[in-house]
Amino acid sequence: MAQAFETFPGFWTLLGRGISRRCPWCGDRRAYFVGWFKRLERCQRCRHAWRRGDAAFELGATTANIILTFLSVLLAMLIAVLVTLPDIPFLPLIIIVGVLAVLGPAIWYPTSFTLWQAVDLFMRKPDADEMAGRRDAEL
């Protein structure tokens, strides 16, 4: 049975927990992962499921992963260009950005799940039963 919560965190708390790979519900660092790629169905501390009754939850997490990867690539390009102006070394820049584009999805994998759950919790507020830990959300 999942842990009951009387109050629910605000948007910035949820977002901060999600981006730092913490459980959006309780803020526990271990959250849903036992390693980088092995995901559990429920948070190790509060026992709330990462999937809130939505069979397509992974689509949102994948979208978050793509956005985080694109932002990483854009930020790397911007920093590299600003640091090396006026003589931008294009070949090293392309190699670095290419490696980041390929490895980015693996790097952001666990964060994308906790971030998407935080966004989902903000968009679809938990009802009384879900807050009390009696059941997971339903569509």
N, C-alpha and C positions, 0 to 999 in steps of 0.2 A: 504494500500500500504506500502511496506517495505521501510525502510530508504535507501537512496543512499549513497554509499561509494566511495570516489575517490581513496583511497589507500587501500591496503589489508595488514593485519598483516603478519609478517613472521612466520616461523615454531615454534620458541620458544615461541613467544607471543601466538600463537594459542594453543600450548600445555599447557602453563601456565594457560590460561583462561579455557581450557577444564578440567584440573585436579582440578582446584579450583572452579568448578561448575558455572563458568561464561559463558555468551554467547560468543562463539568464534568470532562472528561478531563484536559486540560492546563492550564487556567486562562488561556488566551489571550484577550485582550480582543476581538479581531476575531471569534472563534468562527465562527458560521454565517451571519453577515449582512454584506452589502455595501450598507449603507444601512439605512434603518429597516424596509422591507418586503421587500426582495429577499433571499431566503434561498438559501444554497448547500446542496448535499446533504452536504458534509463540512466539518469544521473546516479553516480555512485553514492551521493550523499542524500539528496532529497527524494530520489526515486521517481521523479517526473520524467515521462518519456520525451524524447526529442521530437518524435512525430506526434503531432497533435490531431490525430484523426484524419489526416490528409494523406492519401496514397501518393500524391504528387509532390510531397515535401522536398524530395531530392531535386526537383526541377528548380525550386527557389534557391536551394543551397548551391546548385550548379551555377545559377545566374549570379549569385553573390561571389562565387569563385571566379567567374569570368570577369566581373567588374573589378575585383581586387587585383587580378592579374593584369588587366589593362591599365589600371591606375599605377601599378608598380612599374610597368614598362614606360608609361608616359613620364612618371616622376624620374626614373633613371635617365631617360633621354633629356629631360629638361635640365637636370643637375649636370650631366655630362657636357651638354652644350654650353651652359653658363660657366662652368669651370674652365673649359678649354677655348673659349672665344678669344681671338678671332680665327684661330687655326684649329678647326674641329677635325680630329682624327676619325674619319668615317668608318674605316674597317674595324678598329677596336670597338667603336660604338655599336656597329651592327652585330658584332660577335656577342658583346655583353647583353644587348637587348634581345638577341635571338635566344641566348641561353636562359635569360630571365623569362622569356615568353614560353619556353618549353618546360622549365622547372617550376614556374609560377603556380600552376594548378596543384602540383604536389605540395608546394610550400604552404599554400593557402587552404588546403583541403580541410583540416579540422576547424579552422577559424570560420570557414564558410558555413558550416553547420550551426555553430553556436551563434554566429551573427544572424543567420536567417531565422533561427528560432527566436531571437530577440526581436527582430522586425515582425515576425508572425505574432508574437505575444502582444506587441504594441497594436498591430492592426486588428487582431481578433482577441479582444480582452477575454481573460478566463472567466467562466461563469462560477457560480457559488460552489457547485460540485467539484469543479476542477481545482478551485482554490482550497477546498477542504481536503483534497487528495483522494476523493472517492472514485473519480474516473478521469480519463483523458478526454480531450475535446472531441467533439463529433462535428461532422459537416452536415 
